[in-house]
């Protein structure tokens, strides 16, 4: 059981120092360890005040769980040290890979959806959990190329979760984007995903690239009406913590607070109706 509940927001340096003079009070924070492990001194006090005052979950970028490379144990040990230092119990990452031949691409690259990859990831999850001494949570990632695959995305994710024992970070925006780009039904994905494995959820913004006629998961736009509707559909089936992830074009804190309140209103309305 997670120690987070309700509605959260990704903590970003862009507005961290503004929190001191704000009445914004999210239920929990999500932080990206890679962005804070070597933070400038100016942020240290405000960061500690934020994460020690609220339940906090960590969401990483560089684990590369599906890479053909050996696990970077030095990096994973650094993650554990960071999590221990700030008393963060929960660590999530992406169901993707980002490194090849020891080189970090800093991109979330797609995995072949095969039985063999399910086994590879399951073994890797156990390696990571042995080091961090926590359960690993895996997020469904966006992808623009479909490598060789034996199964649909939802079936691949369900098999990974079942075999590895990992929990899931369900990104509703990513479901929406992938469904549009790869011509499957987003609501059917929600219906079929193993919701007993979902630890918490993301929503975020994206944009439509007219040149390539596809949606791009930018995390730099407001949440669109289609994602809000898919979130509402999801919440009717699933009671889990939910948060907004904004990584680019960070607006002023008041604008983020308004979007957060919109999310909270939807959550409360659906749960009151249920």
Protein Blocks (a to p, Z undefined) as FASTA:
>chain_A
ZZbehjdddddfklmmmmmmpcbdcfbdcddfklmmmgcfklmmmmmmmmmmpccddddf
klommbcbdcdfklmmmmmmmmmmnopabdcdddddfbeehiafhiacdddddfklmmmm
mmmmmmmmmmnopacdddddddfbdcddfbdfklmmmmmmmmnopacdddfklmmmmmmm
nopafklmmmmpcfklpmbdcdddddddfklopaddeklaccdfklmmmmmmmmmmoccd
dddddfbhpacfklmmmmmmmmmmmmmmmmmmZZ
